[in-house]
Amino acid sequence: MLKSDTPKHKRSKTSQAWLQEHVNDHYVHLAQKEGYRARAAYKLLEIDEKEKLLYKGMTVVDLGSAPGSWSQVVSRKLKGSAKIFALDILPMEPIDNVNFICGDFRENNVLEELQNALDNFAVDLVISDIAPNMSGQAVTDQARSFYLAELALDFARNHLKKDGAFLVKVFQGTGFQEYVKDMRTSFDRVTTHKPKASRNRSNEVYLLGKGFKNQVKS
């Protein structure tokens, strides 16, 4: 049996710092207290409080939904009055009034399954807190992140109703300004949000497009 203090079992300083931060995190404790699956719930709650994204009777698609905190927010706030569809490559425990599809958003057959589930419902809001598995290589991770963000934007363009909204997580850096510029071609207004629950050291921000222009699809 290996000793617990051998190098193989030592935590790095970075992982120790992350663990300490997580244990002491206000939003982690709040999520546990209020029954949310992740602290990310408070990012959507803050943006919704400011922007009034959620309303009764709407259709919402949550891309990259696991473990489900954003879908929980939508389900709780709309209390069965909305159609909610969620998708993730990882399994997700059931949530009231949420239709979940487990699959890789990058695969056409998974996208088709989601489209079939929508059954021609025009979507009022697309939300995406999706992020790739991080490799630690900044250039690679940034490229993977924006690839997923571009897929989410493409989905929004093909399914949002006129004046619909799109909320997506992106990371500041290479490709950020180009992505914002691209979003502005499809929405009347694009704003950047850094919720309080988003850690200061993270370069993540949330882009919100409102007033979808419902462009003619080629």
C-alpha positions as CSV (number, residue, x, y, z in Angstrom):
1,M,0.0,0.0,0.0
2,L,1.3,3.4,-1.0
3,K,1.7,6.0,1.7
4,S,-0.7,8.9,1.5
5,D,2.1,11.4,1.5
6,T,3.9,10.0,-1.5
7,P,4.2,12.4,-4.5
8,K,1.6,10.3,-6.4
9,H,-1.1,11.3,-3.9
10,K,-0.2,14.9,-3.2
11,R,-2.6,17.5,-4.4
12,S,-1.0,20.3,-6.4
13,K,-1.0,23.8,-4.9
14,T,-3.5,24.8,-7.6
15,S,-6.0,22.0,-6.7
16,Q,-5.6,22.7,-3.0
17,A,-6.4,26.4,-3.6
18,W,-9.4,25.5,-5.7
19,L,-10.7,23.1,-3.0
20,Q,-10.3,25.7,-0.3
21,E,-12.0,28.3,-2.5
22,H,-14.9,25.9,-3.2
23,V,-15.4,24.9,0.4
24,N,-15.6,28.6,1.5
25,D,-17.6,29.8,-1.5
26,H,-20.7,31.7,-0.6
27,Y,-22.6,30.6,-3.7
28,V,-21.7,26.9,-3.1
29,H,-23.3,27.1,0.4
30,L,-26.3,29.0,-1.0
31,A,-26.8,26.4,-3.7
32,Q,-26.7,23.6,-1.1
33,K,-29.2,25.5,1.1
34,E,-31.6,26.3,-1.6
35,G,-31.4,23.0,-3.4
36,Y,-29.7,24.0,-6.6
37,R,-27.3,21.5,-8.2
38,A,-24.6,24.1,-8.9
39,R,-23.5,27.6,-8.0
40,A,-24.1,28.5,-11.7
41,A,-27.8,28.9,-10.9
42,Y,-27.0,32.3,-9.4
43,K,-25.5,33.5,-12.6
44,L,-28.7,33.0,-14.5
45,L,-30.8,34.3,-11.6
46,E,-28.9,37.6,-11.5
47,I,-29.0,38.0,-15.3
48,D,-32.7,37.3,-15.3
49,E,-33.4,39.7,-12.5
50,K,-31.7,42.4,-14.6
51,E,-32.9,41.5,-18.0
52,K,-36.3,39.8,-17.4
53,L,-35.6,36.9,-19.6
54,L,-38.1,34.4,-18.1
55,Y,-41.9,34.7,-18.4
56,K,-44.9,32.3,-18.4
57,G,-45.8,30.3,-21.5
58,M,-42.4,30.5,-23.1
59,T,-40.3,27.8,-24.8
60,V,-36.7,27.5,-23.5
61,V,-33.8,25.4,-24.7
62,D,-30.9,24.8,-22.4
63,L,-27.7,23.7,-24.2
64,G,-25.0,22.1,-22.1
65,S,-27.4,21.7,-19.2
66,A,-25.8,19.2,-16.8
67,P,-25.9,19.0,-13.9
68,G,-29.0,21.1,-14.4
69,S,-28.9,24.2,-12.3
70,W,-30.0,26.5,-15.1
71,S,-32.9,24.2,-16.0
72,Q,-33.8,24.2,-12.3
73,V,-33.9,28.0,-12.3
74,V,-36.2,28.0,-15.4
75,S,-38.5,25.3,-14.0
76,R,-38.8,26.9,-10.6
77,K,-39.5,30.4,-11.9
78,L,-42.0,29.4,-14.5
79,K,-43.7,26.7,-12.4
80,G,-44.9,24.4,-15.1
81,S,-46.1,27.2,-17.5
82,A,-43.2,26.8,-19.9
83,K,-41.9,24.2,-22.3
84,I,-38.3,23.4,-21.3
85,F,-35.8,21.3,-23.4
86,A,-32.3,20.5,-22.1
87,L,-29.4,18.8,-23.7
88,D,-26.0,17.6,-22.5
89,I,-23.4,15.0,-23.3
90,L,-23.4,14.0,-19.6
91,P,-26.4,12.4,-17.9
92,M,-28.7,14.7,-15.9
93,E,-31.0,13.7,-13.1
94,P,-34.7,14.5,-13.9
95,I,-36.1,18.0,-13.3
96,D,-39.8,18.8,-13.2
97,N,-41.2,19.9,-16.5
98,V,-37.8,19.5,-18.3
99,N,-37.5,17.3,-21.4
100,F,-33.8,16.1,-21.3
101,I,-31.8,14.6,-24.1
102,C,-28.5,13.0,-23.4
103,G,-26.1,13.3,-26.3
104,D,-23.3,15.2,-28.0
105,F,-24.5,18.5,-29.3
106,R,-21.9,18.4,-32.1
107,E,-23.5,15.3,-33.6
108,N,-26.2,15.7,-36.2
109,N,-28.4,12.9,-35.0
110,V,-28.5,14.4,-31.5
111,L,-29.4,17.8,-32.9
112,E,-32.1,16.1,-35.0
113,E,-33.5,14.5,-31.8
114,L,-33.7,17.9,-30.1
115,Q,-35.4,19.4,-33.2
116,N,-37.9,16.5,-33.2
117,A,-38.6,17.1,-29.5
118,L,-39.3,20.7,-30.2
119,D,-42.0,19.6,-32.7
120,N,-41.9,22.9,-34.6
121,F,-42.3,25.0,-31.4
122,A,-40.6,28.4,-32.0
123,V,-38.2,29.0,-29.2
124,D,-38.3,32.2,-27.1
125,L,-35.0,31.7,-25.3
126,V,-31.8,29.7,-25.9
127,I,-29.5,29.5,-22.9
128,S,-26.0,27.9,-23.0
129,D,-23.6,27.5,-20.1
130,I,-21.7,24.9,-22.2
131,A,-17.9,24.6,-22.0
132,P,-15.5,22.0,-23.3
133,N,-13.4,19.7,-21.2
134,M,-10.4,21.8,-20.5
135,S,-7.0,20.5,-21.6
136,G,-4.9,23.2,-19.9
137,Q,-3.7,24.4,-23.2
138,A,-5.1,28.0,-23.5
139,V,-5.1,28.2,-27.3
140,T,-6.8,24.8,-27.7
141,D,-9.3,25.4,-24.9
142,Q,-10.3,28.8,-26.3
143,A,-10.8,27.3,-29.8
144,R,-12.9,24.5,-28.4
145,S,-15.0,26.9,-26.4
146,F,-15.8,29.2,-29.3
147,Y,-16.6,26.2,-31.5
148,L,-19.3,25.2,-29.1
149,A,-20.5,28.8,-28.7
150,E,-20.7,29.1,-32.5
151,L,-22.8,25.9,-32.7
152,A,-25.1,27.3,-30.0
153,L,-25.5,30.6,-31.9
154,D,-26.2,28.6,-35.1
155,F,-28.9,26.7,-33.2
156,A,-30.4,29.9,-31.9
157,R,-30.5,31.4,-35.4
158,N,-32.4,28.4,-36.7
159,H,-34.9,28.1,-33.9
160,L,-35.6,31.4,-32.2
161,K,-38.8,33.3,-32.9
162,K,-38.6,36.9,-33.9
163,D,-37.5,39.1,-31.0
164,G,-36.3,36.0,-29.1
165,A,-33.2,36.0,-26.9
166,F,-29.9,34.1,-26.6
167,L,-27.7,33.8,-23.6
168,V,-24.3,32.1,-23.9
169,K,-21.1,31.7,-21.9
170,V,-17.9,32.7,-23.7
171,F,-14.3,33.3,-22.6
172,Q,-12.6,36.6,-23.2
173,G,-9.5,36.3,-25.4
174,T,-8.9,35.2,-29.0
175,G,-12.1,35.1,-31.0
176,F,-14.2,37.1,-28.5
177,Q,-14.6,40.4,-30.5
178,E,-15.3,38.4,-33.7
179,Y,-18.0,36.4,-31.9
180,V,-19.7,39.6,-30.5
181,K,-19.6,41.2,-33.9
182,D,-21.2,38.1,-35.4
183,M,-24.0,38.1,-32.7
184,R,-24.8,41.7,-33.4
185,T,-25.8,40.8,-37.0
186,S,-28.6,38.7,-35.6
187,F,-29.8,40.6,-32.6
188,D,-31.0,44.2,-32.0
189,R,-28.9,44.4,-28.8
190,V,-26.0,42.4,-27.5
191,T,-24.7,43.0,-23.9
192,T,-22.0,41.5,-21.8
193,H,-22.6,40.3,-18.3
194,K,-20.2,39.3,-15.5
195,P,-22.5,38.0,-12.7
196,K,-21.3,38.2,-9.1
197,A,-21.3,34.3,-8.9
198,S,-18.7,34.3,-11.7
199,R,-15.3,34.1,-10.0
200,N,-13.2,37.1,-10.5
201,R,-10.2,35.1,-11.7
202,S,-12.2,33.5,-14.4
203,N,-12.2,35.1,-17.9
204,E,-15.8,33.8,-18.5
205,V,-18.5,36.3,-19.4
206,Y,-22.0,35.9,-20.6
207,L,-23.3,37.5,-23.8
208,L,-27.0,38.2,-24.2
209,G,-28.6,38.9,-27.5
210,K,-32.1,40.3,-27.4
211,G,-34.5,41.1,-30.2
212,F,-33.7,38.3,-32.6
213,K,-34.1,39.6,-36.2
214,N,-35.5,36.3,-37.6
215,Q,-33.3,36.4,-40.7
216,V,-34.4,34.4,-43.7
217,K,-32.5,31.1,-43.5
218,S,-30.6,30.1,-46.6
